[in-house]
């Protein structure tokens, strides 16, 4: 991986177990790292999966087709509530404080993650489908003078790993764009007050500044490293001052990868941990859309059955009482 910035940074990755399982013996696919990191930034890391030349479907007809609906962060918003003021500096200050909390919270939980995958031809017909459920854990590790995030996925009983299950990793942490040390990488403006799932929210538009190094996302392969500029929108709750929903688009296509566009949508919300009598603000679902010259890919991640990781880990390693 190539990281921008020399001081304490952020990154995203997958553990070696997930990567080896994801290969599935297919030597015909060209696998390319997607990486980004930097001083105070986040690293969104994944793998671009080339067409394998052979469809592989699972589910015996039980698979429910996904809908190609990538978010467009430049699309007009529904009519908002113009009478409600939006003070950008105050909104960003509170969002920054909660982003710091999120950076710590991401390491505190495990969950079950359902991944649904669909590969489409450009005419919309389905070429490949797959889905499975994984035990999911997120954590940060020190790497190269910074911090890299790791996502660990183990198929649950009856589940299976498949190549696309490791294609996109790190989107759960995209709200860390609002870390105080990251906000200056972006031009941010308030587009007003609107609703998300019935909740009043400030809508913040952000776009990578051209006079700043790209620290959020890079695509890297043997052919070179491609910094990727992002633009997006975030719906920040007026009541909780937390990110409810976040969407990103790549600013430019990457012809070297034959990648026309990539769009991400992440939903966040409160999660009750009843055994510990606590509430955490965590990612609930992620939708990722990849459009190549000849095909499209949809990946939908849904998180359920949240548990506190640190406490349960301590319980598992506790030694039995000596007789």
N, C-alpha and C positions, 0 to 999 in steps of 0.2 A: 504494500500500500504506500501511497505517496501522500504525505500530510503537509499542508501549508501552515506555517507558523511554528515557532520553536518553543513556546512556553506551554503551560498546561492547556491541553486542548481536549476536544471530544471526538469520538469516532464511533462507527458502527461496524459490526462484523457478525459472522456466524461461527459457531464452534466447529472444529475439524470433523467431529462426528457427523454433524448435519451435512457438511459439504461432501464427505465421502459417500454417505447414504444417498445424497441427491444425484450422484453421477449415475447410479443404476447400471453400470456396465456399458453405457452408451458412449462409444468413442467417436461417433460421427458428429456429435455436437461440438461446436466451438464455444467454450465457456470464457467469459471475460468479466473481470472484476469491475464493479461499480464502487467507487470509493470517494470519500471526501472527508476532510477534517481540517482542524485549524485551531488557532489560539482562541479558545472560548467558543468555538463553533461546534457543530455537530457533524457527524459523518454518517451519511446514508449509504450503506454498502449493500450490494446485491450481486446478482449474476444475470447477464443477458443471455437467454437461452435461444440458440439458433434452431431453426426448423430441423427436426430429427429425421425427416423423410418417411416416417411411419406413424400413423395415428395409434394411440393407445387409450382406450376408453375403459372406465370402470363404472360400476354401479348398476349394470344390467337394466338400464332404462329408468332408474330411479332419480337420476340427476335432473334437477330443475334448471332450465336454461337461465344463465345470467343475462343481464341487460347491458348493452354497450351504452354507457351514459357518462363519459368523462366530464368532470366539472370544468367549466370555462370561467376563469376568475375575472374575465373582462366583460362577461355578460351583464346586462342591466339587472339591478336588484329590484325586487318587488317594492312598491311604494312604501316608504318608511314612515317613521314618526318624526317629522321634521321639527316638531315643537320641543323635542328633548335634546338638550345640548350634549355635545360630545367633546370633552376636554382631553385632547390626545395625550398630552404629557402625563396627566393623572392616570389615564387608562393604561398607558405603557408602563408606568411605575408599578402599578398593581399587578399587571400581567408579568412583569419581570420578577417580582417577588414570588409569584406562584410558579413561575418556570423554575426558579431555584428549588422550590419545594418538590416539583415534579421530578427534577434530576435525582433527588434522594428517594422519592417514592417509587420510582421505576425499579429500584433494586429490592423493594420490600415484598414483592408479591410473586406468586405463581398463578397460573390459570390454565384452563383448557382452551386451546385455540383450534377452531375449525378453519381449514383453508379449502376454498373452492376455486378451481382453476378451469379456465376455458380458453381454447385457442380457436380463433375464427379466421376464415378466409375473408378477403376484403369485401366480398359480396354478402357477408353476414352469416354464411353457413358454418356450422360447427364442425371443426376438424378433430379436436381433441378435448376431452374432459377428464377431470380427476378431482378427488376430494378426500380428505382424511382429517382426523382429529389428533392433536398433539398435546403433550404436556409441555408447557411453555414457561421459560424463565428468562428474565432480562437482567443483565448486570454490566457494570463498568470494570474494565481492566486497564492497568497502566501499560502503555505501549509507546515506545519511541519518544519519551519525554512528555507524552500527553495521556489522555484517557480515551480508550476505545470501548464502545459498547458491544456487548456480545448477546446474541439471542440463541438460546438452547432449545431445540425441539426434539422431543422423543415421541414417536408414534404411540398412542394408547393401544390397549389390547384390541386386536381386530383391525387396527389401523395400519398404515404403511407410509413410508416416505416416497416421494416422487420428485422428478427433477425440478419442476416449477415451484415446489414448496420452499426452495431456498433462493428463488429468483429475486425476490424483493424483501429486504430486511432493513429494519431501522426506522420505518415510518412511525412507529409508536412514539418516538421521541421528537417528532417534527415540531411540536409546540415549544421545544427548547430554542427555537428561533427567537423567542421573546426573552431569552436570558439577557440581562443588562449588557453583557459583553458582546452579544451578537446583534443587538438591535441597530447599532450604528452601521452594520453592513447593508442595511436596507433603507430605502425611502419608504416611510410609513405615513399613511394618512387615514383619517377617519371618514368613512363613507356614510356615516349617520347611524341611526338606531333602527334595528329591524328585529324580527323574531326568528328563532331557530327552535323547532319543536315546541312552539308555544311560549318560549322564554324570551324575554326582552334581552337584546344583546347589542353591544357596539360592534360594528363591522369595520375591521381594520384591513386595509389593502397594503400589501408590502411588495417591494420589488428590489432585487439586487442592485446595489449602486455600482456604476461602471468605474468609479474612482476607488473602489475598495477591492482587495483580493477576494476571490471566490473561495470561501471557507466551508460552505455548506455541502456541496455536492461535486464530485468529480467522477468521470468515467475513465477507467484505466484498462489498457490491454497492452499487448506486445507492440501494437501500432502507435501507442502514445497515450498521453494523459489529456483528458478533455474536461476542463472546468465547466460546470453547468450552472448557468444563472437561472434563478427561480423567481417567479412572481406568484402571489397568492392572496388569499383572503382568510381572515379568522373572525369567528363570531365569539366575542368575549362577553360572558354573562354579566349583566348589570347587577344582579343580586349577589353572585358568588365571586365575581371578578376573575373567573377561570375561563380557559378556552373550552367552549362547547363543541366547536367544529372548526376544522382547518382544511383548506384546499390549496394545492399547489399545481402549477404548470411549469414545464420547461419554457424558457424564453425563446430558445432557438432549437431547431432540429440538429441532429448530429449525423450528417451523411455518411461518415466513416462506419457507423454502426447500422446504417439504413433505418435509423430510428427517427420517425417523424415527430412524435410527441409522447410525453409521459405525463399523466395526471394522477394526483393522489387526493383522496378525501379521508379524513380521520375524524371520528366522533369520540369525544371524551365525556366523562360524567362521573358522578359520585358512586362509589362502591362501598356498601356496608359490610364490614368484617365483624359479624356478630360475636364470634368467639373472643375477640379482643376488644369489643365495644369501641370500634374506631371506624372512621369514614376516610377513605382515600379517593383522590381524584385520579382516574386512570383511563387509558384508552379502552374503548368498548368495541369498536369495529374500524376496519380499514378497507378501502376500495382502491385498487391500483389498476391503471389502464396503460397499456403499452401499444403504440401503433408503429409498426414497421412498414417497409415498402410493400411487402407481400402478404402480411398477416397481422392480426391483432391478438393481444393477450389480456385477459381479465383475471385478476386475483382478488378474492374477497376473504378477509380475515375477520373472524368473530371470536371474541373472548368471553368466557363464562367460567363459573366455578372458581372465583378468585379466592386465594388464601394468602395469609401472611407468610412469607418465606422464612424470615430470620428466626421467628419463634419456633416454627415447625422443624427447622433444621437443627436447632438446639435440642429439641425433644428427641430427634432421631439419633443424635450422637451421644446422648446422655448414657453414661455407664450404668449397668445394673447395680443394685445394692449388693455388697459383699455379705455372705452368710456369716 
